[in-house]
């Protein structure tokens, strides 16, 4: 017994869940330039690590679907999702919860932008887009595909393929802006935050491209935590993560999103997104 007890104690320590999962990992949908995402989320990782008292690592992904897959496979336990990708992830991992959203994400919107050669005049009324070339962002983007497609179908009464001469999917909002500005596509739909940040940074030539329509508001980005984190990192860890995110008040960190602050969120806040996704056939 003198030998067995220390051995058993060692085995218990070795296989304690909190020690097996020494690193808390998170990802984010790649909605703009990858280098900007790395700069932004490495800072967030450092903030979370300091406040949570565990090792934290940001795991970059190449696509929206890859972010959802990483969450499903438990490669990450936390994700900064868009509205649609969050709905998709929580459907795949029951018990997962949206826990925080940007203040602005309660009333997010999409901008429709057009190359000036189209001569489409900015208006509060939805523009007649028949016969133009058009690019969405990622196929799984809320602000770059889901909601724009919904507004197109609702206002023009037809599917996009019956409206546009050619349809593209740029992959992210920064590319959408670049492609419309270059005339690769005549019209596109973008996340209004990415557009406004790009304009403020002088990255948009407003002599070539401009906003022609702003959508009604809808819920969008959120932090979603994976089911089971308390079992891995200890009782109360999920609540601690939520408190740390809601307590993020560093101006530089918030500017990198960019968001005014983070506020509490719940899965029910994203039911409208799920309903729209079902309406246009993106989910069953």
PyMOL commands that set and color helices and strands:
alter all, ss='L'
color gray80, all
select helices_A, chain A and resi 2-14+17-20+34-52+64-72+83-92+103-107+116-118+142-156+160-162+173-182+192-200+229-233+237-246+251-255+267-279
alter helices_A, ss='H'
color red, helices_A
select strands_A, chain A and resi 23-28+55-58+78-81+97-102+110-115+133-136+166-169+187-191+209-214+222-225+262-264
alter strands_A, ss='S'
color yellow, strands_A
deselect
rebuild
show_as cartoon
